[in-house]
Amino acid sequence: MLFSEQPAWIARNPGLRHAAVQLWRRLLRFQRATCATAVLVVSDADGRVLVLRQPSGHLRLPSKPLDAWLPIPTQVEAWLEALLERRCTPALVAVNGTPSREGVTFLYAATLAAPTTKAADLWLEPSAANLGPNDNRLLLLWAERSTI
């Protein structure tokens, strides 16, 4: 419903109008909460990137669904610290998508001086990484932005 088509009784009652606006904002925030993902590109000093092996055997960039009720940078920093077992500051590279069923993807990047030695970690050259189409597109976006 457009504001020009709203019923007159909503415009006349400030309390009702305020409640309608607050409800609309909560619905939008709920939509963002259910449709936002963070993808992390962690690179080492040699330019290799961290990929994770999925239970299906496919390789993917690290990704995490986000909670819209918490600040996104805080969630990403805590996730990165848990993933790498060391403190590292991520930088927002791009916001990809729109609030919809497909959702918004926040692309973050972090650079390590030395790669981790965890057995589950796999470090690959970005050009040699055989990832899914969405991850390859995000990796290209990261490569474009990191060379600027």
C-alpha positions in Angstrom: 0.0 0.0 0.0 1.4 3.4 -0.9 1.2 6.3 1.5 -1.0 8.2 -0.9 -3.5 5.3 -0.8 -3.6 4.9 3.0 -6.9 5.1 4.8 -7.6 8.5 6.3 -8.2 7.1 9.8 -4.5 6.1 10.0 -3.3 9.6 9.2 -5.6 11.2 11.7 -4.5 9.1 14.7 -0.9 9.8 15.6 -0.7 6.9 18.0 -2.0 4.4 15.4 0.3 5.9 12.8 3.3 5.5 15.1 2.3 1.9 15.9 1.9 1.1 12.1 5.3 2.6 11.4 7.0 0.6 14.2 5.3 -2.6 13.0 6.5 -2.0 9.5 10.1 -1.4 10.7 10.0 -4.6 12.8 8.8 -6.6 9.7 11.6 -5.1 7.6 14.1 -6.0 10.3 12.7 -9.5 10.6 13.1 -9.8 6.8 16.8 -8.8 7.0 17.3 -11.1 10.0 16.2 -14.1 8.1 17.9 -13.3 4.8 21.4 -12.0 5.6 24.7 -14.0 5.2 28.3 -13.1 5.8 30.9 -14.6 3.5 34.5 -14.3 4.5 37.6 -14.3 2.2 40.7 -14.9 4.4 44.0 -14.6 2.5 47.5 -15.3 3.7 50.7 -13.4 2.8 51.1 -15.5 -0.4 47.7 -14.6 -1.7 46.1 -18.0 -1.0 42.5 -18.0 0.3 40.9 -20.2 3.0 38.2 -22.6 1.8 36.3 -25.1 3.8 35.2 -28.6 2.8 31.5 -29.2 3.2 30.2 -32.5 4.3 29.2 -33.2 0.7 32.8 -32.8 -0.3 32.4 -29.5 -2.1 34.6 -26.5 -1.4 33.1 -23.2 -0.2 34.2 -19.9 1.2 33.4 -19.6 4.9 29.8 -18.4 5.3 27.5 -17.7 8.2 23.9 -16.7 8.5 23.6 -13.4 10.4 21.4 -12.4 13.3 19.9 -8.9 12.5 19.4 -8.2 16.2 23.2 -8.1 16.8 25.7 -5.7 15.1 27.1 -7.4 12.0 30.7 -6.4 12.5 30.7 -7.9 16.0 29.2 -11.2 14.7 31.8 -11.4 12.0 34.8 -10.6 14.3 33.7 -13.3 16.8 33.1 -15.8 14.0 36.5 -15.0 12.5 38.3 -15.4 15.8 36.5 -18.8 16.4 37.3 -19.9 12.8 41.0 -19.0 12.9 41.7 -19.3 16.7 43.4 -15.9 16.6 42.4 -12.3 16.6 42.1 -10.7 13.2 40.1 -7.6 12.0 37.9 -8.2 9.0 37.1 -5.4 6.5 33.8 -5.0 4.7 34.4 -5.4 1.0 30.9 -5.4 -0.5 27.2 -5.7 0.2 25.7 -7.9 -2.5 22.0 -8.5 -3.1 18.8 -6.9 -1.8 16.4 -7.8 1.1 14.5 -10.6 -0.6 14.2 -14.4 -0.4 17.7 -14.8 -1.8 19.0 -12.3 0.8 21.8 -10.0 1.3 25.4 -11.1 1.4 28.0 -9.2 3.3 31.5 -9.9 1.9 34.3 -9.5 4.4 38.0 -9.9 3.9 40.9 -10.5 6.3 44.6 -11.0 5.7 46.8 -13.2 7.9 50.5 -12.9 8.2 50.8 -16.8 8.4 48.2 -19.4 7.6 46.6 -21.4 10.3 47.8 -25.0 10.9 44.5 -26.6 11.6 44.0 -29.9 9.7 40.6 -28.9 8.4 41.8 -25.7 6.8 42.6 -25.8 3.1 44.4 -22.9 1.5 44.2 -22.5 -2.3 45.2 -20.1 -5.0 42.2 -18.0 -6.0 42.6 -18.9 -9.6 42.8 -22.6 -8.8 39.8 -22.7 -6.4 37.0 -24.8 -7.9 34.1 -23.3 -5.9 30.4 -23.0 -6.7 29.2 -20.2 -9.0 28.2 -17.9 -6.2 31.5 -18.3 -4.3 33.5 -17.8 -7.5 31.6 -14.6 -8.2 32.3 -13.3 -4.7 35.9 -14.3 -5.0 36.2 -12.3 -8.2 34.5 -9.3 -6.5 37.0 -9.6 -3.7 39.9 -9.8 -6.1 38.6 -6.6 -8.0 38.3 -4.7 -4.8 41.6 -5.8 -3.2 43.6 -4.6 -6.2 42.1 -1.1 -6.2 
